[in-house]
Amino acid sequence: MNVWQRWRQRRCRRAGKKADSLQAQGLREQWFLLAGRAEQPSSFPPPVQTLRALYPPASGFWADPFLWARDGRHFVFFEEFLYATSRGRISALELDGDARPLGEPIPVLEEPHHLSYPFVFEVDGDLYMVPEKAQLKRVDLYRCRAFPDRWELVRTLIDGLAIADATLFQHEGLWWLFGAVKKPGLHLNESLWAFSSVSPLSNAWSPHPQNPLVRDFSRGRPGGRIFRDGTGRLLRPSQDCVRRYGYGLNLSEIKALSPTSYSERLLWRVSGKSAGGWRAMHHLDWSNGLLVMDAQRLVP
């Protein structure tokens, strides 16, 4: 992105902030979940309009959903932000085969600081979670001791760097950790950084020499699990943060990824308004025939 494009994005962000403050007077932003059945297709867009809204109570919001199934049961793990404490915890909600809630959410991980983006993944039969702890400048790894609600800290993967939305995946013999990084002169909402390791359980991660791989408010920050579609394309969800944080969602195909190179191609983009009338939308996860996303509305 050149200097002119960055200037235009920052101008748009300032104008959007002014318009948003007028629109939201006397109201509160509330993130909620969207869920439904959706077989993963070989083409996009995802069937956003068919998803069912799952609303949180007025005491907080729900965001950053990740699906996981075990022993025939489906759960969605997500950030449950409580207005009373001004911080998030990780909760889980059981869903049936049509993505309808079974009962109420249960807290599964809570600490004296903010937690969000509960990325879950499996290695050798064990389930792990990497929740966001950007405030502490750490990426910590947790192992599930009893599914879905007992988790223990294993180790710190990366220390001393404010990384948001850590997303792990395996590609061509290496494990990769993608995330947004905040540093002097670099905003979380515009950056994509990558680190590689031989194991996702290691605390030895090598930064990519091209970091930041993407520096662009319209598609830098991660927006969910990296996955392959029916044609084998490697797809990366990302956030469109030009107007505001999480205003829209993208899917890009990763065309090249190695320890020395990276490129991606935008396939699909949607804003909250064009995806059902929601004010914002910034996350997607697709697993076992279920699709979950999040969206934002204004409430009293």
Secondary structure, 3 states (H helix, E strand, C coil): CCHHHHHHHHHHHHHHHHHHHHHCCCCEEEEEEEEEECCCCCCCCCCHHHCEEECCCCCEEEEEEEEEEECCEEEEEEEEEECCCCEEEEEEEEECCCCCECCCCEEEECCCCCCEEEEEEEECCEEEEEEEEHHHCEEEEEEEEECCCEEEEEEEEEECCEEEEEEEEEECCEEEEEEEEEECCECHHHEEEEEEECCCCCCCCEECCCCCCEECCCCCCECECCEECCCCCEEEEEEECCCCCCCEEEEEEEEEEECCEEEEEEEEEEECHHHCCCCEEEEEEEECCEEEEEEEEEEC
